[in-house]
Each structure stands twice: as structure tokens, then as C-alpha cells.
Amino acid sequence: MAIVKAFAYGTDEVRISKFLNSCGVDILGVSHVEEGVSLKRAGVSQAIFCDQHAPYEVAKAVKWGWKLR
């Protein structure tokens, strides 16, 4: 797993995520559900691990195919 921060230090989180996929990273960690959703909307295929989420955001995560644990 690699942590991907939305636009951290001027990086492009989608570009970094796709690069990490080519390196074999199969799980991406994000801080908030919306960060993960934006990655999925951009076509990122890795699984998403969300560090901070609220119970009301579960439906949104499930809609985007996240496996909740």
C-alpha cells in the first residue's frame, strides 16, 4: 500500500496512482472518501484504503466498489 495525498506538494494524485500501479502497488491509502472517489472517477484501478471516514459515507464507498472491513 502507498499513501496518496490529493495534490500533495504539487503532485498529481491520479498520475502518481497510475505510476504506482505500474510498479505493482495494489492498494492506495487516502485520508478522505472524496479523495478515493476522485481517483476512481479518473480510472484508477487499485483498491482504496480510507483512513478517515464517517458512517454516512459508507454508501458512497460501496457505490465505487470499495471493500469495507
VENQUI-V395844 format. One record per pair of residues at least 4 apart in sequence whose C-alpha atoms are under 6 Angstrom apart, sorted by the first residue. I is the first residue (numbers start at 1). J is the second residue. D is the distance in Angstrom with one decimal. If there is no record, write none. Layout:
i-><I;I>
j-><J;J>
d-><D;D>
This chain:
i-><1;1;2;2;3;3;4;4;6;7;7;7;13;20;21;26;27;27;27;28;28;29;29;29;30;31;31;31;32;32;39;40;61;62>
j-><27;28;28;29;28;29;29;30;13;11;12;13;17;25;25;46;46;47;48;48;49;48;49;50;50;50;51;52;50;52;44;44;66;66>
d-><4.6;5.4;5.1;5.9;5.7;4.3;5.8;5.6;5.5;5.1;5.5;5.9;5.9;5.3;5.1;5.1;5.4;4.7;5.7;5.0;6.0;5.9;4.5;5.8;5.0;5.6;5.0;5.5;5.9;5.4;5.5;5.1;5.5;5.3>
